[in-house]
């Protein structure tokens, strides 16, 4: 019962008035449990955990304001309409009235979730922050089959496939991809869009088997919401780079199973604004330009629109656009590094490599890519190809002008941000370990061997930039100057440290001699007193060590005593975590040692 | 996962749980000095158990549903009129088949648009003449809404003409070939079907013909290569999904406004509806 209804003799206050159990909430809303679950998912309502559970610990509690929030939503009425419509159809079929059933099925009640997206994400950045789960779910369903038993519809799977390809095309076009990692579950990607890091997981391009342990109703409700969300985000992102949305693909490329390439081609051709832009976008731009002035006359608006349409006829319009895009892109050094990683490289993908993933990654880092089959931009016999990605034990024909590498080389180059040497990735060879870019090795305390190698290669690549002062780029000059300053400072610090160490050593030696109270002349004179002196020295050293340990322990105890109980517990938790981490690192080192010893044994 | 939730809340719950674990572990170590015992919250264990119970019940419920559907067909009373009608339908189908073979002249297989044919069994009557039933079994189209890839030869086209009222076929494009094999393909190895979730099984079955991965299989089927027969026999018939609104599936030929027979390139639209 809500709080506002108070029958005589029954008052509710405190948690009893604030929280409501699930059964009572379902009764209050007068919908079924399945519809209640669906509504909670769409509106973002989740159970609460009150400290005092009025009706027992075993029940699920919802906040009363959340339930009122659901009660006032138009969706609840729409769901009731859908239920009534389904009953009507069932009744018509039962009465063998096929005409009525067909008429009812032709006009089903539908609903849209656009209002919910605007309600839950007031600004665009809020939507981008919540995009990880959305992208993972959409990419998962794009790879699932439409099986008869489940309620996964064919149209929904096609929609997910289209949305995922559109998202990948945008990331590839704007060079926003930052990290990739191949795992057993699938391929992880991380992109940076408008300052937000977005990470998602794509299943491998193999068949997915649906298990019966999964409740697809809940997943389909989430998917319904996420499809709408990704549609909105794609719309806004595409318009931010002056491309029409939804895109119109080349039907020939679509028929040849090359949707991602068709999307990239569409984005390249659709770059020019002007006639292709809708009028609303022009008005939006006008609004942005005239923020200062509170009034806008019709004549001024018309004149501005004409001025905007004018540059499409001038020859310098494209140069202006290029300059604008260059200026905008110059802000982000990370994006600049990513866009030029694979520049001037030309890739050809063999049939057996994961084509969709590499078609997404290689253009995102500035490379040119082709594959086997119709609709590909160039053929295998092109002499300009620099790398061919293969994963097959034998090759039909080997061209001497290119390198044959395994697909892992691409992912490792992307994570290292440099072109790695290809010796380790040649066909037929076991590639180096594929390291996760999401792990911070310094924080973990264990740096794998290959990570060390990559660091060295990165340092070498950085040092190659130093002897190029002739470039006129300001960013390059600044980075060069900073590099020089850092190098000189580090040299000075190293020198100072070395001197200090030498001085400290001398001081320690002199102190020890003074403590012993002996000189070289005394030592040479007597032999038997030397033995006695040595034993005395040992005892003295032991005493010194004991005193040192005691001093350290006393200091620690004093500091612990000064802490409060909460701080002491926190310190103990921190120590336990550090101990656990050390154990993990030791386990890794032990494994590595065992692997090395077994490898050497095999070598014999 | 039964209730997938945004990862932020999961992370928050994990953090809270971790803190609880750490606190209790610290207390135990402070008191007893023994090794830390594993700790999982009671509600988490309950939720896990409920999920497992739900999975078991769900499996049983689905099996019972399938059994019930299978039992519905048994025990039905058939009247003599049904037998008579069935026999007459068989005879009529046979006569129509012979007439169709006599009247219709097939163009040579080389003049067709493509060498690859995808045939789908459409819903139809149970009253099949034994001759047609035998040919459908040879084409492996014994179940409704299943499909197979075939090579467009004169013999194959003649067989398809014989069973035309019960199938529809056409020339698929590369996109649909790829979609069908990637999503619905099932291999047949050691007298047992298995899903194509790994390249090792494909290499084990077809490695001697140079087909070592899923993409090789797609290429062989799409281009009708020299080992098309082995590749096609390796793939089980594809089970397609019934659309929301049931197709009318009239027995008239497609060019006459029905649903059976040769659709040529329009088969792609149908495949996109069913896959």
Interface residues (C-beta under 8 A of the other chain):
Chain A: X46 X105 X130 X132 X133 X137 X143 X144 X145 X146 X147 X148 X149 X153 X154 X158 X205 X206 X207 X208 X209 X212 X213 X214 X215 X218 X219 X222 X254 X255 X256 X257 X351 X352 X355 X372 X373 X374 X392 X569 X572 X573 X576 X577
Chain B: X1 X2 X3 X4 X5 X6 X7 X8 X9 X22 X23 X25 X26 X29 X30 X54 X55 X58 X59 X62 X173 X174 X175 X178 X179 X182 X183 X184 X185 X195 X196 X197 X198 X199 X212 X213 X214 X215 X216 X219 X239 X241 X242 X243 X244 X245 X268 X272 X273 X274 X275
